[in-house]
């Protein structure tokens, strides 16, 4: 079995144990968006909903500004953040495009190129 080097990928925030601990409250909140009632509660009063989960200032600011890369840096896991992105009408390909600095169409083309 080949192991990959443990060096970071330029422009990315690796999701490791430290990031998981850092982002626990954020990821827990995003997981709650599986429920339509919770999505509606968030939309009704974002600040109160974030406070209920104990988001820190960095996380709350990234939520307020819809800064996906900021959410990743604040400990967000892309799979949980997809729940939040869904509220905004975004999908995982939108998140991938944001992470790579590409448009969604460019990102999709890159994925297709890898498949070939």
Secondary structure, DSSP 8 states (H G I E B T S, - for coil): ---------TT-----HHHHHHTHHHHHHHHHTTSHHHHHHHHH-HHHHHHHHT--HHHHHHHHHT-HHHHHHTT--HHHHHHHHHHTT--HHHHHHHHHT--HHHHHHHHHHHH-
